Amino acid sequence: MSTAAVQTSSLMTWLPLAAILLAVSILIKWGRQNRHRDTMRLNQLDTALASIREQLFLVSTESVPERSIVKTIGFVESMSGIEATSDADYLLAEREALLALGKQALAMGANAIVGLRKTNTHYDQAGSQWRVSRVTYLGTAVVVKSKV
């Protein structure tokens, strides 16, 4: 056997291993980038929600403690734009839907949402093993004032 043939067969032995190692390193880097992006987005949503909560009471009860409802504005509902397929996606979907609900209520002139509820819609992605979830928040936008 010639030296060139031995070198070629040696190269062909290591080439698949090198390709696998390259693919694994790319997948690891991609996963880290996605986690970093998700963490940054989650922090942005949490900051925006903190601002909304300073302007708007969010309660699951039919009234706000120590406050009286002076005006009922109406039903508000918001569904996440994110189709969650993982726990990280679900956290983002929850925050996104709640933030959109708060913005909607503020735009209507409310300073509280009573009867706040969260629902989930689940469905199987066609041709896939993945279950996809969407988060919906709903409630009643109201104006409240302090009981004094």
MARMI-854487 format. One record per atom (N, C-alpha, C): x, y, z. Coordinates in nm, 3 decimals. Each point is the difference from the previous one (the first is absolute). Layout:
BEGIN
X | Y | Z
X | Y | Z $
...
END
This chain:
BEGIN
X | Y | Z
0.085 | -0.116 | 0.000 $
-0.085 | 0.116 | 0.000 $
0.090 | 0.123 | 0.000 $
-0.038 | 0.100 | -0.077 $
0.084 | 0.120 | -0.011 $
-0.024 | 0.092 | 0.120 $
0.093 | 0.090 | 0.021 $
-0.008 | 0.096 | 0.109 $
-0.121 | 0.091 | -0.017 $
-0.030 | 0.038 | -0.123 $
-0.114 | 0.089 | -0.027 $
-0.131 | -0.068 | 0.037 $
-0.011 | -0.130 | -0.026 $
-0.123 | -0.073 | 0.032 $
-0.017 | -0.011 | 0.150 $
0.108 | -0.021 | 0.075 $
-0.007 | -0.009 | 0.145 $
-0.042 | 0.134 | 0.059 $
0.055 | 0.110 | -0.052 $
-0.035 | 0.133 | 0.049 $
-0.146 | 0.033 | -0.029 $
-0.049 | -0.038 | -0.116 $
-0.140 | 0.026 | -0.037 $
-0.094 | -0.080 | 0.089 $
0.029 | -0.126 | 0.024 $
-0.089 | -0.080 | 0.084 $
0.003 | 0.049 | 0.144 $
0.114 | 0.049 | 0.047 $
0.009 | 0.056 | 0.134 $
-0.084 | 0.127 | 0.011 $
0.007 | 0.081 | -0.104 $
-0.080 | 0.124 | -0.003 $
-0.149 | -0.034 | -0.001 $
-0.041 | -0.101 | -0.076 $
-0.141 | -0.038 | -0.009 $
-0.050 | -0.057 | 0.133 $
0.088 | -0.053 | 0.083 $
-0.038 | -0.051 | 0.131 $
-0.030 | 0.115 | 0.095 $
0.079 | 0.105 | -0.004 $
-0.013 | 0.112 | 0.092 $
-0.101 | 0.106 | -0.046 $
-0.029 | 0.005 | -0.128 $
-0.090 | 0.102 | -0.053 $
-0.140 | -0.006 | 0.061 $
-0.067 | -0.115 | 0.011 $
-0.132 | -0.003 | 0.063 $
0.004 | 0.043 | 0.147 $
0.105 | -0.039 | 0.072 $
0.014 | 0.040 | 0.139 $
0.015 | 0.151 | 0.012 $
0.079 | 0.060 | -0.089 $
0.018 | 0.145 | 0.001 $
-0.132 | 0.071 | -0.031 $
-0.078 | -0.055 | -0.094 $
-0.130 | 0.059 | -0.035 $
-0.096 | -0.006 | 0.119 $
0.000 | -0.111 | 0.071 $
-0.087 | -0.015 | 0.117 $
0.040 | 0.099 | 0.109 $
0.129 | 0.011 | 0.026 $
0.048 | 0.095 | 0.101 $
-0.037 | 0.143 | -0.037 $
0.013 | 0.035 | -0.128 $
-0.037 | 0.134 | -0.046 $
-0.149 | 0.024 | 0.020 $
-0.083 | -0.098 | -0.034 $
-0.145 | 0.014 | 0.015 $
-0.038 | 0.016 | 0.147 $
0.062 | -0.077 | 0.089 $
-0.029 | 0.010 | 0.143 $
0.039 | 0.137 | 0.053 $
0.116 | 0.050 | -0.039 $
0.043 | 0.132 | 0.048 $
-0.093 | 0.110 | -0.051 $
-0.049 | -0.012 | -0.121 $
-0.094 | 0.099 | -0.054 $
-0.131 | -0.005 | 0.077 $
-0.049 | -0.120 | 0.029 $
-0.125 | -0.013 | 0.076 $
0.014 | 0.056 | 0.141 $
0.111 | -0.022 | 0.065 $
0.023 | 0.054 | 0.134 $
0.001 | 0.152 | -0.004 $
0.072 | 0.056 | -0.097 $
0.006 | 0.146 | -0.012 $
-0.138 | 0.057 | -0.031 $
-0.076 | -0.065 | -0.087 $
-0.134 | 0.046 | -0.036 $
-0.091 | -0.002 | 0.123 $
0.009 | -0.107 | 0.082 $
-0.081 | -0.009 | 0.121 $
0.034 | 0.111 | 0.098 $
0.127 | 0.030 | 0.016 $
0.041 | 0.108 | 0.090 $
-0.052 | 0.135 | -0.049 $
0.008 | 0.023 | -0.129 $
-0.050 | 0.127 | -0.056 $
-0.150 | 0.013 | 0.022 $
-0.073 | -0.110 | -0.021 $
-0.146 | 0.004 | 0.020 $
-0.035 | 0.025 | 0.146 $
0.071 | -0.065 | 0.094 $
-0.026 | 0.023 | 0.142 $
0.031 | 0.144 | 0.037 $
0.109 | 0.053 | -0.054 $
0.036 | 0.139 | 0.029 $
-0.106 | 0.095 | -0.055 $
-0.045 | -0.025 | -0.123 $
-0.103 | 0.084 | -0.062 $
-0.130 | -0.009 | 0.079 $
-0.039 | -0.122 | 0.042 $
-0.122 | -0.017 | 0.079 $
0.010 | 0.072 | 0.134 $
0.116 | -0.009 | 0.065 $
0.021 | 0.067 | 0.128 $
-0.010 | 0.151 | -0.016 $
0.060 | 0.053 | -0.106 $
-0.008 | 0.144 | -0.024 $
-0.145 | 0.043 | -0.025 $
-0.072 | -0.076 | -0.081 $
-0.140 | 0.032 | -0.031 $
-0.086 | -0.009 | 0.126 $
0.025 | -0.101 | 0.083 $
-0.075 | -0.015 | 0.125 $
0.026 | 0.119 | 0.093 $
0.123 | 0.045 | 0.008 $
0.032 | 0.117 | 0.082 $
-0.068 | 0.125 | -0.052 $
-0.005 | 0.017 | -0.134 $
-0.069 | 0.115 | -0.059 $
-0.149 | -0.003 | 0.034 $
-0.061 | -0.117 | -0.013 $
-0.143 | -0.012 | 0.031 $
-0.026 | 0.025 | 0.148 $
0.087 | -0.052 | 0.088 $
-0.017 | 0.023 | 0.144 $
0.010 | 0.148 | 0.035 $
0.091 | 0.071 | -0.064 $
0.014 | 0.144 | 0.023 $
-0.125 | 0.074 | -0.046 $
-0.050 | -0.035 | -0.117 $
-0.122 | 0.064 | -0.052 $
-0.120 | -0.033 | 0.089 $
-0.008 | -0.124 | 0.049 $
-0.111 | -0.038 | 0.090 $
0.007 | 0.074 | 0.132 $
0.119 | 0.023 | 0.051 $
0.016 | 0.076 | 0.125 $
-0.055 | 0.141 | -0.018 $
0.024 | 0.058 | -0.116 $
-0.053 | 0.134 | -0.030 $
-0.152 | -0.002 | -0.007 $
-0.056 | -0.102 | -0.064 $
-0.146 | -0.013 | -0.010 $
-0.061 | -0.017 | 0.139 $
0.063 | -0.081 | 0.084 $
-0.054 | -0.026 | 0.134 $
0.003 | 0.124 | 0.089 $
0.084 | 0.098 | -0.032 $
0.000 | 0.125 | 0.074 $
-0.122 | 0.085 | -0.035 $
-0.059 | -0.023 | -0.117 $
-0.112 | 0.079 | -0.047 $
-0.133 | -0.073 | 0.008 $
0.004 | -0.131 | 0.021 $
-0.118 | -0.083 | -0.016 $
-0.004 | -0.109 | 0.107 $
-0.113 | -0.010 | 0.069 $
-0.020 | -0.110 | 0.094 $
-0.043 | -0.122 | -0.080 $
0.061 | -0.113 | 0.028 $
-0.037 | -0.126 | -0.064 $
-0.042 | -0.097 | 0.110 $
-0.130 | -0.034 | 0.004 $
-0.050 | -0.089 | 0.105 $
-0.090 | -0.107 | -0.062 $
0.004 | -0.117 | 0.060 $
-0.086 | -0.109 | -0.048 $
-0.138 | 0.004 | 0.065 $
-0.016 | 0.082 | 0.102 $
-0.130 | 0.013 | 0.068 $
-0.088 | 0.098 | -0.077 $
-0.124 | 0.012 | 0.043 $
-0.094 | 0.089 | -0.069 $
0.006 | 0.144 | 0.050 $
0.089 | 0.027 | 0.095 $
0.018 | 0.136 | 0.049 $
0.146 | 0.017 | 0.043 $
0.041 | 0.126 | 0.012 $
0.135 | 0.031 | 0.044 $
-0.008 | 0.033 | 0.149 $
0.079 | -0.069 | 0.082 $
-0.006 | 0.026 | 0.144 $
0.022 | 0.149 | 0.034 $
-0.082 | 0.050 | 0.091 $
0.007 | 0.137 | 0.048 $
-0.022 | 0.106 | -0.109 $
-0.067 | -0.039 | -0.106 $
-0.033 | 0.092 | -0.109 $
-0.142 | -0.031 | -0.048 $
-0.064 | 0.101 | -0.055 $
-0.134 | -0.025 | -0.055 $
0.002 | 0.025 | -0.151 $
-0.077 | -0.081 | -0.070 $
-0.010 | 0.013 | -0.146 $
-0.097 | 0.114 | -0.029 $
0.048 | 0.100 | -0.074 $
-0.086 | 0.114 | -0.036 $
-0.048 | -0.008 | -0.145 $
0.067 | -0.081 | -0.080 $
-0.041 | -0.013 | -0.140 $
0.049 | -0.134 | -0.054 $
-0.091 | -0.072 | -0.065 $
0.037 | -0.123 | -0.070 $
0.017 | 0.034 | -0.147 $
0.117 | -0.022 | -0.052 $
0.029 | 0.034 | -0.140 $
-0.038 | -0.116 | -0.091 $
0.042 | -0.120 | 0.035 $
-0.039 | -0.114 | -0.082 $
0.101 | -0.113 | 0.000 $
-0.033 | -0.102 | -0.077 $
0.078 | -0.122 | -0.011 $
0.130 | 0.027 | -0.075 $
0.110 | -0.055 | 0.051 $
0.129 | 0.008 | -0.070 $
0.056 | -0.142 | -0.011 $
0.066 | -0.026 | -0.111 $
0.056 | -0.132 | -0.026 $
0.125 | 0.015 | -0.085 $
0.098 | -0.084 | 0.027 $
0.123 | 0.003 | -0.077 $
0.058 | -0.139 | -0.011 $
0.038 | -0.040 | -0.121 $
0.062 | -0.131 | -0.023 $
0.145 | 0.021 | -0.041 $
0.086 | -0.086 | 0.048 $
0.142 | 0.010 | -0.034 $
0.021 | -0.024 | -0.149 $
0.097 | 0.070 | -0.055 $
0.039 | -0.024 | -0.138 $
0.097 | -0.116 | -0.011 $
0.057 | -0.038 | 0.114 $
0.098 | -0.107 | 0.004 $
-0.071 | -0.134 | 0.011 $
0.037 | -0.092 | -0.088 $
-0.050 | -0.137 | 0.010 $
0.104 | -0.077 | 0.080 $
-0.030 | -0.025 | 0.126 $
0.098 | -0.059 | 0.092 $
0.013 | -0.150 | -0.021 $
0.124 | -0.044 | -0.019 $
0.029 | -0.142 | -0.012 $
0.096 | -0.045 | 0.110 $
0.040 | 0.093 | 0.086 $
0.092 | -0.032 | 0.109 $
-0.038 | 0.083 | 0.122 $
0.061 | -0.032 | 0.113 $
-0.026 | 0.077 | 0.122 $
0.042 | 0.145 | -0.016 $
0.115 | 0.022 | -0.065 $
0.049 | 0.137 | -0.020 $
-0.097 | 0.077 | -0.089 $
-0.048 | -0.063 | -0.106 $
-0.098 | 0.066 | -0.088 $
-0.128 | 0.031 | 0.075 $
-0.042 | -0.090 | 0.089 $
-0.124 | 0.019 | 0.075 $
0.011 | 0.122 | 0.093 $
0.116 | 0.015 | 0.066 $
0.020 | 0.118 | 0.085 $
-0.009 | 0.128 | -0.081 $
0.061 | -0.001 | -0.118 $
-0.007 | 0.118 | -0.088 $
-0.144 | 0.026 | -0.044 $
-0.072 | -0.105 | -0.034 $
-0.139 | 0.015 | -0.046 $
-0.087 | 0.057 | 0.111 $
0.019 | -0.049 | 0.124 $
-0.077 | 0.053 | 0.113 $
0.023 | 0.151 | 0.017 $
0.125 | 0.038 | 0.004 $
0.033 | 0.141 | 0.022 $
-0.050 | 0.087 | -0.115 $
0.017 | -0.049 | -0.122 $
-0.044 | 0.077 | -0.117 $
-0.150 | 0.024 | 0.002 $
-0.078 | -0.104 | 0.030 $
-0.146 | 0.012 | 0.002 $
-0.045 | 0.094 | 0.112 $
0.061 | -0.010 | 0.118 $
-0.038 | 0.086 | 0.112 $
0.035 | 0.146 | -0.028 $
0.116 | 0.022 | -0.061 $
0.040 | 0.137 | -0.035 $
-0.097 | 0.060 | -0.102 $
-0.037 | -0.076 | -0.101 $
-0.095 | 0.049 | -0.100 $
-0.136 | 0.031 | 0.063 $
-0.043 | -0.084 | 0.095 $
-0.127 | 0.025 | 0.069 $
0.007 | 0.130 | 0.079 $
0.109 | 0.021 | 0.071 $
0.016 | 0.123 | 0.078 $
0.000 | 0.123 | -0.088 $
0.071 | -0.006 | -0.111 $
0.003 | 0.114 | -0.093 $
-0.138 | 0.029 | -0.057 $
-0.074 | -0.106 | -0.031 $
-0.136 | 0.016 | -0.052 $
-0.088 | 0.070 | 0.102 $
0.005 | -0.044 | 0.125 $
-0.083 | 0.060 | 0.105 $
0.038 | 0.146 | 0.024 $
0.130 | 0.029 | 0.003 $
0.043 | 0.139 | 0.019 $
-0.047 | 0.088 | -0.115 $
0.006 | -0.051 | -0.121 $
-0.045 | 0.078 | -0.116 $
-0.150 | 0.029 | 0.006 $
-0.075 | -0.085 | 0.069 $
-0.145 | 0.020 | 0.015 $
-0.032 | 0.095 | 0.116 $
0.102 | 0.039 | 0.077 $
-0.021 | 0.091 | 0.111 $
-0.016 | -0.068 | 0.135 $
0.028 | -0.128 | 0.008 $
-0.014 | -0.075 | 0.126 $
0.121 | 0.022 | 0.089 $
-0.021 | -0.018 | 0.129 $
0.112 | -0.003 | 0.093 $
0.002 | -0.132 | 0.079 $
-0.087 | -0.094 | -0.043 $
-0.002 | -0.133 | 0.063 $
-0.064 | -0.101 | -0.096 $
0.040 | -0.124 | 0.020 $
-0.067 | -0.112 | -0.067 $
-0.043 | -0.095 | 0.111 $
-0.131 | -0.025 | 0.006 $
-0.054 | -0.093 | 0.100 $
-0.039 | -0.129 | -0.071 $
-0.010 | -0.107 | 0.079 $
-0.038 | -0.129 | -0.058 $
0.104 | -0.052 | -0.097 $
0.126 | 0.029 | 0.025 $
0.109 | -0.040 | -0.089 $
0.010 | -0.152 | -0.004 $
0.000 | -0.055 | -0.120 $
0.009 | -0.145 | -0.019 $
0.102 | -0.030 | -0.110 $
0.066 | -0.115 | 0.016 $
0.093 | -0.047 | -0.103 $
-0.051 | -0.133 | -0.051 $
-0.003 | -0.015 | -0.131 $
-0.037 | -0.128 | -0.060 $
0.110 | -0.041 | -0.097 $
0.005 | -0.127 | -0.027 $
0.098 | -0.054 | -0.094 $
-0.071 | -0.075 | -0.111 $
0.047 | 0.017 | -0.118 $
-0.049 | -0.076 | -0.113 $
0.113 | -0.092 | -0.043 $
-0.029 | -0.128 | -0.011 $
0.101 | -0.097 | -0.042 $
-0.048 | -0.066 | -0.129 $
0.093 | -0.024 | -0.089 $
-0.031 | -0.078 | -0.119 $
0.127 | -0.068 | -0.048 $
-0.019 | -0.107 | -0.073 $
0.114 | -0.073 | -0.055 $
0.035 | 0.059 | -0.135 $
0.127 | 0.027 | -0.019 $
0.047 | 0.054 | -0.128 $
-0.016 | -0.109 | -0.105 $
-0.060 | 0.033 | -0.113 $
-0.026 | -0.098 | -0.105 $
0.131 | -0.066 | -0.045 $
-0.002 | -0.132 | -0.005 $
0.116 | -0.075 | -0.046 $
0.117 | 0.000 | 0.096 $
-0.024 | 0.031 | 0.125 $
0.109 | 0.011 | 0.096 $
-0.041 | -0.065 | 0.132 $
0.098 | -0.025 | 0.084 $
-0.026 | -0.052 | 0.133 $
-0.016 | 0.114 | 0.100 $
0.016 | 0.123 | -0.042 $
0.002 | 0.114 | 0.091 $
-0.140 | 0.046 | 0.036 $
-0.019 | 0.030 | 0.125 $
-0.122 | 0.062 | 0.047 $
0.030 | 0.149 | 0.014 $
-0.085 | 0.082 | -0.055 $
0.019 | 0.144 | -0.002 $
-0.103 | 0.063 | 0.092 $
0.041 | 0.102 | 0.076 $
-0.090 | 0.069 | 0.090 $
-0.004 | 0.148 | -0.031 $
-0.116 | 0.057 | 0.019 $
-0.018 | 0.145 | -0.005 $
-0.061 | 0.042 | 0.132 $
0.039 | 0.116 | 0.050 $
-0.051 | 0.050 | 0.127 $
-0.096 | 0.116 | -0.028 $
-0.115 | -0.001 | 0.069 $
-0.097 | 0.108 | -0.012 $
-0.031 | 0.052 | 0.140 $
0.003 | 0.132 | 0.014 $
-0.044 | 0.064 | 0.125 $
-0.128 | 0.076 | -0.032 $
-0.091 | 0.004 | 0.096 $
-0.124 | 0.076 | -0.017 $
-0.047 | 0.053 | 0.134 $
-0.082 | 0.100 | -0.006 $
-0.054 | 0.061 | 0.122 $
-0.091 | 0.116 | -0.038 $
-0.034 | 0.079 | 0.101 $
-0.086 | 0.116 | -0.020 $
0.078 | 0.126 | 0.038 $
0.008 | 0.092 | -0.096 $
0.069 | 0.127 | 0.024 $
-0.095 | 0.093 | 0.077 $
0.051 | 0.058 | 0.107 $
-0.081 | 0.088 | 0.085 $
0.082 | 0.120 | 0.044 $
-0.072 | 0.099 | 0.052 $
0.065 | 0.114 | 0.066 $
-0.036 | -0.012 | 0.148 $
0.102 | 0.006 | 0.085 $
-0.022 | -0.009 | 0.144 $
0.055 | 0.126 | 0.067 $
-0.055 | 0.029 | 0.118 $
0.052 | 0.110 | 0.083 $
0.013 | -0.050 | 0.142 $
0.084 | 0.068 | 0.076 $
0.021 | -0.039 | 0.140 $
-0.126 | 0.022 | 0.081 $
-0.025 | -0.092 | 0.093 $
-0.111 | 0.017 | 0.096 $
0.052 | 0.086 | 0.113 $
-0.046 | 0.118 | 0.012 $
0.045 | 0.088 | 0.109 $
-0.117 | 0.059 | 0.071 $
END
